[in-house]
Amino acid sequence: MEISKLKYPIKYAIMSFEKANNFGHDIVFYITSKCYVVSEKYVYGSENVKYVAEVVFLWSEKDIMEHLCFNRGFKRTVPKYDFDFECINYTKVNRLFDSFDEASIITDKLNKEILDHELGTIPFDQNYEVKRKKIEETYYKTLSKYKKIEQIIETETIDTEITYDSVNDYKNKQKIYNVC
């Protein structure tokens, strides 16, 4: 199906990049990206309501990493379904955004938390400053790379417009976001 004919709502979400380690996966960095919203769910608990959206980012992490490592172009990702009409290439997120800037504020906070965690693992000894500078240099170099990818994605998806909810839907989601 032609991409321009897809009727999925389009929003911004926070996409994580992970790296395998001995214990599973670590999140290496976050970016802000447009996504197709495949489904939205409200999970009701005894004390709160949790919002979960299933989204398909317009480019997969694999395509983005190949672009970074091998300078390959991007191929837009679309939702794919199995025989039972279950989406098979979705990512779960707990928040959607209507603007790049709004999502970037949260993305930047999450990336800063990664830096703070890394800095918190440095033993306080005579090499502390050297180790701190090295971690910060690596972080800011990586940040620059991922910010560039964000901008490339934003430029390449300029034709993909954000879908806005009704005012009441938006207010209800904001209430739930504030609880989560």
C-alpha positions in Angstrom: 0.0 0.0 0.0 1.2 3.5 -0.8 2.5 5.2 2.3 0.6 8.4 1.6 -2.7 6.4 1.7 -2.2 5.0 5.2 -4.9 6.2 7.6 -3.1 5.7 11.0 -3.0 8.6 13.4 0.5 10.2 13.4 2.1 11.4 16.6 5.5 11.9 18.2 6.9 9.4 20.7 10.2 8.7 22.4 12.2 6.0 20.7 14.8 4.1 22.7 18.0 2.6 21.3 19.3 -0.4 23.2 22.5 -2.3 23.5 22.8 -5.9 24.6 24.8 -6.7 27.7 25.3 -9.8 29.9 22.1 -9.1 31.8 19.7 -8.2 28.9 19.6 -4.8 27.3 20.6 -1.3 28.3 19.1 1.8 26.9 21.8 3.8 25.2 20.0 6.8 24.0 16.5 8.2 23.2 15.3 10.3 20.3 12.1 12.0 19.3 10.4 10.5 16.3 7.1 10.5 14.4 5.2 7.2 14.6 2.0 5.5 13.4 -0.4 4.9 16.3 -1.6 1.3 15.9 -3.6 1.1 19.1 -4.2 2.9 22.4 -5.2 1.2 25.6 -6.1 2.3 29.1 -5.2 -0.3 31.8 -7.3 0.2 34.9 -5.8 -0.7 38.2 -6.9 -0.5 41.8 -5.3 3.0 42.3 -4.6 4.4 38.9 -5.1 4.3 35.2 -2.2 3.5 32.9 -2.1 4.6 29.3 -0.3 2.4 26.8 0.0 3.0 23.0 1.3 0.6 20.5 3.2 2.5 17.8 5.3 1.8 14.7 8.1 4.3 14.3 8.5 5.6 10.7 12.0 4.2 10.7 13.2 1.1 12.5 16.2 1.2 14.9 17.9 -1.2 12.5 17.5 1.2 9.5 18.7 4.1 11.7 21.8 2.2 12.9 22.6 1.2 9.3 22.4 4.8 8.3 24.8 5.8 11.1 27.3 2.9 10.5 27.1 2.5 6.7 25.7 5.8 5.5 22.7 3.9 3.9 19.4 5.7 3.2 16.2 5.2 5.1 13.3 3.0 4.1 10.1 4.0 5.8 8.6 1.4 8.1 4.8 0.7 8.1 2.7 -1.4 10.4 2.8 -5.1 9.6 0.2 -7.7 10.6 0.1 -11.4 11.1 -2.7 -13.8 10.1 -4.8 -12.9 13.1 -4.5 -9.2 12.2 -2.2 -8.5 15.2 0.5 -5.9 14.5 3.9 -7.6 14.7 6.3 -4.6 14.5 5.0 -2.3 17.2 6.7 -0.7 20.2 4.8 0.1 23.4 5.1 3.7 24.7 3.4 5.3 27.6 3.0 8.8 26.1 2.3 10.4 22.8 3.0 14.0 21.8 1.5 16.5 19.3 4.8 18.4 18.7 8.5 17.7 18.3 9.4 20.3 20.9 7.1 18.9 23.5 8.5 15.4 23.1 12.1 16.6 22.9 11.8 18.1 26.4 11.1 14.6 27.8 13.7 13.0 25.5 16.3 15.4 26.7 15.5 14.7 30.4 15.7 10.9 29.8 19.1 11.3 28.0 20.3 13.4 30.9 19.3 10.7 33.3 21.5 8.3 31.3 24.5 10.7 31.7 23.8 11.2 35.4 23.7 7.4 35.9 27.0 6.9 34.1 28.6 9.7 36.1 27.3 8.1 39.3 29.2 4.9 38.6 32.6 6.6 38.7 34.6 5.8 41.8 35.7 9.0 43.7 39.5 8.6 43.4 42.5 10.5 42.0 41.3 9.7 38.4 37.7 11.0 39.0 38.1 14.1 36.8 39.7 12.3 33.9 37.0 9.6 33.9 34.2 12.2 34.3 35.5 14.2 31.3 35.8 11.0 29.2 32.2 10.0 30.0 30.9 13.5 29.3 32.9 13.7 26.0 31.5 10.4 24.9 28.0 11.4 25.9 28.0 14.7 24.1 29.5 13.1 21.0 26.7 10.5 21.0 24.1 13.2 21.7 25.3 15.1 18.7 25.0 12.0 16.5 21.4 11.2 17.7 20.3 14.8 17.4 21.5 14.7 13.8 19.4 11.6 13.2 16.4 13.2 14.8 16.7 16.2 12.4 17.2 13.9 9.4 14.0 12.0 10.4 12.1 15.2 11.0 13.2 16.6 7.6 12.4 13.3 5.7 9.0 13.1 7.3 7.9 16.7 6.7 5.1 15.3 4.4 3.7 13.2 7.3 1.5 15.5 9.3 0.6 15.0 13.0 -3.0 14.0 13.7 -4.7 16.0 16.4 -7.2 14.6 18.7 -10.4 16.3 19.8 -10.0 18.8 22.7 -11.8 16.4 25.1 -9.6 13.4 24.2 -6.5 15.6 24.6 -7.6 16.8 28.1 -8.4 13.3 29.2 -5.0 12.0 28.1 -3.2 14.8 29.9 -5.0 13.9 33.1 -3.8 10.3 32.7 -0.3 11.3 31.7 0.0 13.3 34.9 -1.0 10.2 37.0 1.6 7.9 35.3 
